[in-house]
């Protein structure tokens, strides 16, 4: 449909049959697309929406200039406000490098000048970062100065706080913000979610992570490998969603309409919460010790509801 807009802007008054043939669609399909295009444009203001219609024989593009071709990009008031509020908030982060802060302030001043009156509303809004902002700044500083970090970190799979030293490698954002690092406690590469860091301190020791190949995290933070332990879960019809949300090696149909799912997990204990969430809709079959721990966790959870 984007190509169709360009095509019609260059061939105003083109015959419906010719355009359908050029795009390899039927005339009915083309008319259906033409019904959608007038709801698109550079903004929702009337003059910026595409004015395209057909008399059943030819197609007319009444305002091809509405595509914004050749015009400078403009920020709407809400866009300018969002950018300015965010920029000012980031500039207040503790630990932000001085050079970065100055560059951000210069960019903010230019944005204010370009936005003009649209920038006025942003002055009445402010954002305050909570703990994660301070953690982010400390991690960013440690990476830039190549220094080791000490963390007190909450592990939800074990429901415990651990203390460890890490050599930070990079910050990544995939839904949440994480630091990928070499963990001196486990002597392996680990990824830590910043909002689970209870305390952090930059150490004098230099960061010296072993050479590691950076992973492609576009598919998510947790990416099981063939070396990870195998876990087998059986789910009923109400738990089939597990096969849609968790990468797995196999999913066999069961007679009751459920599935027997085989998957791999770097930390199998993290699946104990999945078992509790499934309730009667699923259970861990293997490994046996994980199945036992999930059963014990369920018994303790039920006991917490016992008012006697």
Phi and psi in degrees as a GROMACS rama.xvg file:
@    title "Ramachandran Plot"
@    xaxis  label "Phi"
@    yaxis  label "Psi"
@TYPE xy
-63.8654  -41.2114  UNK-2
-64.8871  -33.5276  UNK-3
-63.6087  -39.3543  UNK-4
-61.0449  -47.3858  UNK-5
-62.7771  -42.9693  UNK-6
-59.3335  -46.3801  UNK-7
-72.3572  -31.3706  UNK-8
-65.9959  -25.9165  UNK-9
-94.2935  -10.6294  UNK-10
-137.315  55.0426  UNK-11
-59.2016  130.9  UNK-12
88.0364  12.2729  UNK-13
-63.1516  150.127  UNK-14
-73.1294  139.074  UNK-15
-55.4406  -43.4341  UNK-16
-65.0509  -37.4066  UNK-17
-68.4815  -41.0665  UNK-18
-66.9347  -42.0579  UNK-19
-60.9695  -41.2421  UNK-20
-67.2089  -39.5529  UNK-21
-64.3874  -33.2775  UNK-22
-99.1992  0.783516  UNK-23
68.1549  34.4025  UNK-24
-126.465  166.422  UNK-25
-79.0529  163.564  UNK-26
-65.1821  -33.9552  UNK-27
-65.5067  -40.9636  UNK-28
-64.2362  -39.6963  UNK-29
-65.2297  -42.8437  UNK-30
-63.2752  -36.7561  UNK-31
-62.0656  -41.0958  UNK-32
-66.208  -38.3679  UNK-33
-66.4009  -25.0372  UNK-34
-72.6909  -24.1018  UNK-35
-86.8843  -38.0414  UNK-36
-55.5881  -36.771  UNK-37
-64.7334  -8.94158  UNK-38
-93.1889  5.69638  UNK-39
-114.446  156.829  UNK-40
170.628  -175.28  UNK-41
-77.5591  -14.5368  UNK-42
-161.223  178.442  UNK-43
-91.9936  6.32306  UNK-44
-71.3194  143.072  UNK-45
-50.3231  -46.6192  UNK-46
-70.5146  -14.8159  UNK-47
-96.1401  -7.30432  UNK-48
-80.7368  148.156  UNK-49
-67.8794  130.344  UNK-50
-108.661  85.7261  UNK-51
-122.387  129.77  UNK-52
-146.993  175.03  UNK-53
-140.196  147.455  UNK-54
-97.1988  13.0782  UNK-55
93.9251  -14.0418  UNK-56
-121.885  -43.3831  UNK-57
-126.994  160.011  UNK-58
-113.284  131.799  UNK-59
-118.41  129.394  UNK-60
-106.897  100.839  UNK-61
-76.165  -28.5519  UNK-62
-137.5  65.4398  UNK-63
-59.1851  -20.6434  UNK-64
-69.5332  -13.4455  UNK-65
-69.5025  -14.0482  UNK-66
-72.0957  -11.552  UNK-67
79.0044  10.1794  UNK-68
-61.1423  124.798  UNK-69
85.7465  -9.93995  UNK-70
-91.814  146.791  UNK-71
-66.9554  145.892  UNK-72
-67.5911  141.139  UNK-73
-122.675  145.517  UNK-74
-93.8115  129.06  UNK-75
-72.8479  165.397  UNK-76
-59.6503  -42.4422  UNK-77
-68.3688  -34.6591  UNK-78
-66.7831  -44.7029  UNK-79
-62.8971  -41.5921  UNK-80
-62.3764  -45.7719  UNK-81
-61.4022  -43.6524  UNK-82
-65.8599  -43.2125  UNK-83
-67.5898  -42.8789  UNK-84
-62.9787  -43.5284  UNK-85
-64.8095  -42.2664  UNK-86
-63.8599  -43.3505  UNK-87
-66.3856  -36.1907  UNK-88
-66.4852  -44.8904  UNK-89
-63.4611  -35.3581  UNK-90
-64.4447  -18.4147  UNK-91
-92.3335  -2.16022  UNK-92
-60.7277  130.457  UNK-93
-68.8491  141.51  UNK-94
86.8015  -3.55368  UNK-95
-63.8891  134.974  UNK-96
-61.5107  141.011  UNK-97
-57.7651  -42.6484  UNK-98
-62.784  -40.4872  UNK-99
-66.5195  -40.0486  UNK-100
-63.4098  -43.2607  UNK-101
-65.4204  -40.547  UNK-102
-63.3857  -39.5403  UNK-103
-66.6993  -40.5316  UNK-104
-65.8885  -38.0684  UNK-105
-65.5206  -42.687  UNK-106
-64.1365  -37.3585  UNK-107
-64.6148  -41.7049  UNK-108
-62.6503  -40.9883  UNK-109
-65.4417  -38.8653  UNK-110
-66.1909  -40.4741  UNK-111
-60.7895  -41.9847  UNK-112
-66.3983  -40.3928  UNK-113
-70.763  -33.8388  UNK-114
-76.3423  -25.1881  UNK-115
61.3643  -129.357  UNK-116
-64.5117  -24.942  UNK-117
-63.7835  -19.9688  UNK-118
-81.0255  -11.795  UNK-119
-60.6229  -42.0544  UNK-120
-63.4672  -28.9763  UNK-121
-67.7033  -22.962  UNK-122
-70.0682  -18.3294  UNK-123
-96.2082  3.56368  UNK-124
-117.124  148.166  UNK-125
-148.869  155.116  UNK-126
-128.774  134.774  UNK-127
-116.964  124.067  UNK-128
-79.5899  141.047  UNK-129
-91.1218  -150.527  UNK-130
-58.4298  -36.3736  UNK-131
-60.3634  -33.0372  UNK-132
-61.7773  -42.7435  UNK-133
-67.0057  -38.3911  UNK-134
-63.4635  -43.9905  UNK-135
-57.2894  -46.4318  UNK-136
-62.9268  -40.9393  UNK-137
-66.2598  -42.1218  UNK-138
-64.852  -43.3239  UNK-139
-61.2347  -41.3456  UNK-140
-65.6211  -42.889  UNK-141
-62.0428  -37.9715  UNK-142
-66.4265  -44.4012  UNK-143
-67.2083  -32.6549  UNK-144
-96.3117  0.668078  UNK-145
54.0843  53.7049  UNK-146
-121.21  153.95  UNK-147
-78.1619  153.549  UNK-148
-118.686  145.567  UNK-149
-106.186  133.077  UNK-150
-126.477  146.168  UNK-151
-109.574  114.416  UNK-152
-123.631  135.499  UNK-153
-90.5065  126.002  UNK-154
-105.873  107.499  UNK-155
-65.9932  -29.9116  UNK-156
-66.5363  -31.084  UNK-157
-106.543  -4.97694  UNK-158
52.1401  52.6491  UNK-159
-150.585  157.071  UNK-160
-97.148  133.264  UNK-161
-124.395  153.22  UNK-162
-110.049  135.919  UNK-163
-155.596  159.837  UNK-164
-109.646  137.468  UNK-165
-131.905  150.569  UNK-166
-103.447  103.659  UNK-167
-67.5214  142.108  UNK-168
-109.272  -48.971  UNK-169
-164.496  158.573  UNK-170
-96.1606  137.783  UNK-171
-135.251  152.006  UNK-172
-126.637  112.701  UNK-173
-136.914  85.0759  UNK-174
81.2406  -59.7166  UNK-175
-115.125  173.086  UNK-176
-99.3388  133.717  UNK-177
-129.236  157.028  UNK-178
-113.783  125.704  UNK-179
-91.5458  131.105  UNK-180
-153.404  165.576  UNK-181
-94.225  117.93  UNK-182
-89.4666  121.974  UNK-183
-75.2092  -18.6443  UNK-184
-74.3629  -45.9561  UNK-185
-96.2932  -8.07021  UNK-186
52.805  49.2648  UNK-187
-157.501  164.458  UNK-188
-74.4682  133.106  UNK-189
-136.775  158.713  UNK-190
-120.478  127.34  UNK-191
-117.18  129.775  UNK-192
-80.5893  129.552  UNK-193
-64.7873  -32.9505  UNK-194
-76.1716  -0.230567  UNK-195
-104.49  5.01599  UNK-196
-85.2969  112.978  UNK-197
-81.777  -29.8412  UNK-198
-155.051  150.914  UNK-199
-147.563  146.246  UNK-200
-150.263  133.891  UNK-201
-81.3457  129.896  UNK-202
-97.4042  162.65  UNK-203
-75.0913  -24.3963  UNK-204
-65.2405  138.593  UNK-205
-70.9646  145.955  UNK-206
-75.7551  131.008  UNK-207
-141.223  64.8036  UNK-208
-70.497  144.658  UNK-209
-65.188  156.31  UNK-210
-59.4423  124.309  UNK-211
-132.835  147.666  UNK-212
-82.8742  125.779  UNK-213
-66.2021  133.418  UNK-214
-83.6762  151.424  UNK-215
-81.5272  111.185  UNK-216
-99.0038  13.821  UNK-217
-63.3634  -24.1061  UNK-218
-91.2425  3.4796  UNK-219
121.397  162.882  UNK-220
-70.8234  -46.8754  UNK-221
-86.8211  113.037  UNK-222
-128.739  96.6365  UNK-223
-59.9182  147.979  UNK-224
-120.388  169.259  UNK-225
-65.4051  -19.8018  UNK-226
-85.0449  -12.1867  UNK-227
-72.6524  151.179  UNK-228
-59.3964  144.87  UNK-229
-89.9233  138.082  UNK-230
-125.464  134.89  UNK-231
-112.62  127.152  UNK-232
-125.268  135.108  UNK-233
-109.147  127.978  UNK-234
-124.106  150.346  UNK-235
-84.4266  -175.345  UNK-236
-54.9899  -33.7928  UNK-237
-75.7027  -6.78337  UNK-238
-113.762  11.3439  UNK-239
-62.3063  -19.6825  UNK-240
-61.2331  -21.7823  UNK-241
-58.596  -38.7797  UNK-242
-68.0484  -20.3958  UNK-243
-85.7941  -30.0058  UNK-244
-100.843  -19.2989  UNK-245
-115.899  127.157  UNK-246
-58.0101  135.49  UNK-247
-144.504  158.476  UNK-248
-81.5491  -37.7893  UNK-249
-155.897  157.057  UNK-250
-144.001  103.297  UNK-251
-96.3653  138.096  UNK-252
-69.5564  140.089  UNK-253
-108.589  155.123  UNK-254
-57.0888  -29.9608  UNK-255
-85.4887  6.53461  UNK-256
92.9117  2.12384  UNK-257
-92.0656  -164.716  UNK-258
-137.561  147.611  UNK-259
-106.296  109.241  UNK-260
-107.399  129.287  UNK-261
-110.88  122.286  UNK-262
-140.417  168.585  UNK-263
-120.188  144.045  UNK-264
-140.37  130.904  UNK-265
-58.3751  -34.5119  UNK-266
-129.111  89.8669  UNK-267
-54.1001  -30.8847  UNK-268
-60.574  -23.6086  UNK-269
-65.5546  -18.4908  UNK-270
-83.7274  -4.82017  UNK-271
-62.447  -37.5364  UNK-272
-66.2718  -34.0758  UNK-273
-62.1834  -42.6686  UNK-274
-61.6188  -40.9508  UNK-275
-66.2077  -37.4335  UNK-276
-66.5232  -37.5635  UNK-277
-68.1184  -34.4086  UNK-278
58.7519  -128.011  UNK-279
-73.3557  -8.14436  UNK-280
-85.9628  0.375607  UNK-281
-174.886  165.659  UNK-282
-154.861  152.295  UNK-283
-83.4963  128.44  UNK-284
-95.679  -43.424  UNK-285
-148.609  150.147  UNK-286
-71.8049  156.969  UNK-287
-60.7861  -39.2734  UNK-288
-67.4564  -32.5999  UNK-289
-70.5794  -39.5003  UNK-290
-61.5245  -41.418  UNK-291
-65.0683  -42.0762  UNK-292
-68.1544  -34.54  UNK-293
-67.5314  -39.0908  UNK-294
-65.459  -42.0881  UNK-295
-63.3703  -40.3888  UNK-296
-63.9242  -38.1707  UNK-297
-66.4465  -40.621  UNK-298
-62.6104  -42.6216  UNK-299
-66.5016  -37.3589  UNK-300
-64.9433  -42.1545  UNK-301
-65.4709  -37.5647  UNK-302
-63.5847  -29.8288  UNK-303
-65.5384  -19.9904  UNK-304
-91.0542  -6.1451  UNK-305
-75.8206  113.304  UNK-306
-86.6102  -5.57237  UNK-307
